[in-house]
Amino acid sequence: AQTVTQSQPEMSVQEAETVTLSCTYDTSENNYYLFWYKQPPSRQMILVIRQEAYKQQNATENRFSVNFQKAAKSFSLKISDSQLGDTAMYFCAFSGRNLNTGTASKLTFGTGTRLQVTL
Amino acid sequence: NAGVTQTPKFQVLKTGQSMTLQCAQDMNHEYMSWYRQDPGMGLRLIHYSVGAGITDQGEVPNGYNVSRSTTEDFPLRLLSAAPSQTSVYFCASSSIRGSFSGANVLTFGAGSRLTVL
């Protein structure tokens, strides 16, 4: 079974600064997906970024980027130029690859990191 | 498109009562799932389905039933509610067809907060 660990329950960053959220995972699979989801106070789960394990290049989405270290099973999220709207709970998630059975969509989530962006 | 619609948004039950959380999606997604979110525990998978007539258990299935009679709907039933089932419940769906890069992205509903007294 896969496990996802987020060791930082809470973090704080000042507006316009950069912050990195940590995530490690454990799996015996070689092909898989990793995700970061954001949950603002509205409670809606929003996909921030995803990484395919067979791609060595780190994914980026505007101010969000990841540092994917496959050998170390590490998948950190970097938020640049932090904005007040980035205040949210951030969840790291893992999905194996099995399109035939649909288990590719079974996400395993970490326990989350609550990020507070301050003025 | 409405995406994933969950009802009700809030519900209070007494121990032993039954209820159904409704989930509907209009994206023709094959995969649908239910998660519960508890403080300090992230989201945990309850049940999932890869198509009409097919369901399977996730990590925490006890106390919950599901069925998938249509592609669009995936209701979650609590037959005899317990205080341990107090939680926020999320329904999520995705496509499992097409290229690998197009699959796996879950679309979530807005969540349902359930309190069992």
Contacts between the chains, C-beta under 8 A, distances in Angstrom:
chain1	res1	chain2	res2	distance
A	4	B	42	7.8
A	9	B	40	7.8
A	33	B	104	5.1
A	35	B	104	8.0
A	42	B	110	7.9
A	43	B	88	7.0
A	43	B	110	6.6
A	43	B	111	4.8
A	44	B	108	6.8
A	44	B	110	5.8
A	44	B	111	7.5
A	45	B	90	6.5
A	45	B	92	7.5
A	45	B	106	7.7
A	45	B	108	3.9
A	47	B	105	6.0
A	47	B	106	7.5
A	50	B	104	7.5
A	50	B	105	6.9
A	52	B	100	7.5
A	52	B	101	6.7
A	91	B	42	6.1
A	91	B	43	6.9
A	95	B	104	5.3
A	97	B	100	7.0
A	99	B	96	5.7
A	99	B	97	8.0
A	99	B	100	6.8
A	99	B	103	6.3
A	101	B	50	6.8
A	102	B	30	6.9
A	102	B	31	5.2
A	102	B	48	7.4
A	102	B	50	3.3
A	102	B	51	7.9
A	102	B	96	5.0
A	104	B	96	6.4
A	104	B	100	7.8
A	104	B	103	5.9
A	104	B	104	5.4
A	105	B	31	4.5
A	105	B	33	7.2
A	105	B	48	7.6
A	105	B	94	4.8
A	105	B	96	6.1
A	105	B	103	6.9
A	105	B	104	5.6
A	105	B	106	6.6
A	106	B	33	7.4
A	106	B	45	6.3
A	106	B	48	6.4
A	106	B	58	7.2
A	107	B	43	7.6
A	107	B	45	7.4
A	107	B	106	6.4
A	108	B	45	7.8
A	109	B	35	7.8
A	109	B	42	4.0
A	109	B	43	4.3
A	109	B	44	7.5
A	110	B	42	5.6
A	111	B	40	6.0
A	111	B	41	6.1
A	111	B	42	4.4
A	112	B	42	5.6
